[in-house]
Amino acid sequence: MSSNTIVKEEIINDLKGIVESTQIITDKKALYDASSDRYRKYAKAKGVLDNPLPTAVVYPNNTEEVQKLLMYANDNDINVIPRSGNTATEGGLENWRELALVIDGSRMNKILNIDPYNMQATVEAGVRLQDLEDELRKIGYTTGHSPQSKPIAQYGGLLATRSIGQFSTLYGAIEDMVVGLECVFPNGHISRIKNVPRRAGGPDIRHIAIGNEGTLCYITEVTIKIFKHFPENNRFFGYLVNDMETGVKILREVMVNGYRPSVARVYSPEDARQHFYHFYEDKYVLIFMAEGRKGIVDATSEGIEDAIEMFKDGIYKQVDSNLIETWFNQLNWTQATIDHEVQGMIANDKHDGFTTEVSADWETITKIYHNVINRVREEFPRAHDLTMLGGHSSHSYLNGTNMYFVYNYNINCEPEDEMKLYHHPIQAIIVEETLKLNGSMCHHHGIGKYRNEWTKQEHDSAYYMLESLKEVFDPKGVMSYGNIYPVQEGYKYQK
């Protein structure tokens, strides 16, 4: 028996003094599943992941148990991987340490309070977004948050990864929805940020926790805004346009004039083929959805139509709104969707739907788009294996928008080499071209472990602030090793 095995057995025995044995999972299959997230799903499905198995997956029932688990890990230099929802896509849940605990918040799943008068709801970290949404819909309200992972995503993970949803142009991203929260630091300190609409009591400390990707603290409770819901007023718009520039200019015109459609997107023809194959006609596809009270929907619809008229020379044709509505109603995926996708990858040795999302101002975003598409086609050594390369803008703001690059490919290599030979070279081009033009390399999926080599370049002189947070809140480095912060060169489990 190896010394490391003995250490692991000691850890398991110690954990039984903190939580019940039924809260500790050491089954090898479960540990293998917990050793990575959706980022390396092909290699994972093929059974060839080479990173270490975590020592255990632990399911705390409350904040106090989280506190004790973190203090134990901190005292014994054990890596902690906070998990709530398990829908991460950037390697944030991957394990890079020999000794590691996955602390899963899914049993902390109580909806603590729904307060329609004050327009907020409080939930534990393990509450599924869909469950809260269902409760709110019963009384005419909504979370306003709708990522594709909505049926299975949980609030702890949503906050930790700075999630965004498909209605963000109207409701905002998760950071716009958070009122207050509770989190636990590795030394056991519990911080509770009170629920107020705004305050000027120094920096906004909510953002130490929001988007920390498990590197600073463990989020245990969240209070979010809720919104009135008027689904009967929804209106959908679809257009085929001649180029990305026209689509982005129309998005900009709508946004800068103060309109807030819940959905505002433009797709390249390659990307559109995946979603709108029955009507895209090899054109760029522009779509909008307006929602809210009838007066707001009428005004937003008028603003969209005015923008279309302004750029009508770039419009090829209008699309039946029923086609857009049908597409949108089928967007969200479930666990069954994920399982089907993985089985398709195994059976066909191909990857569908890899993404890298960036953001920039209006003037810059189309330059990044064209630079990336051209460079990937010209420089990517395995371009002949690409079955699709495109992108879409799906989250817009007053001063800019995002670009969601999407690429599919046939896999002609050993499963363990797929990321190194396919995804990483493409992602590197996207990140490099974005940073050259001073955009952000990560609009909403976060840095995880596979963009950490560019973290310093992303933040430049402001990295001092990010680095200092780690030094203060996790000085022993036990929280989510490899996420956000660069690791030492040559570390054996990186990539």
ABEGO torsion letter per residue (X at the ends): XBAAAAAAAAAAAAAAAABBAAABBABAAAAAAAABBAAAAAAAAAGABABBBBABBBBBABAAAAAAAAAAAAAAGBBBBBBBGGABAAGAABBABABBBBBBAAABABBABBBAAAGBBBBBAABBAAAAAAAAAAAGBBAGBBBAAAAABBAAAAAAAGBBBAAAAAAEBAAAABABBBBBBAAGBBBBBBBBABBAAEBBAAAAABGAGGAABBBABBBBBBBBBBAAABBBBBBBBABAAAAAAAAAAAAAAGBBBABBBBBBAAAAAAAAAAAAGGBBBBBBBBBEBAAAAAAAAAAAAAAAAAAAAABABBBBAAAAAAAAAAABBBAAAAAAAAAAAAAAGBBBGBBBBBBBBAAAAAAAAAAAAAAAAAABAAAAABABBBBBBABBBAAEBBBBBBBBBBBBBBAAAAAAAAAAAAAAAAAAAAAAAGBBABAAAEAEAAAAAAAAAAAEAAAAAAAAAAAAABAAGABGBGBGBBBBBGBAABX
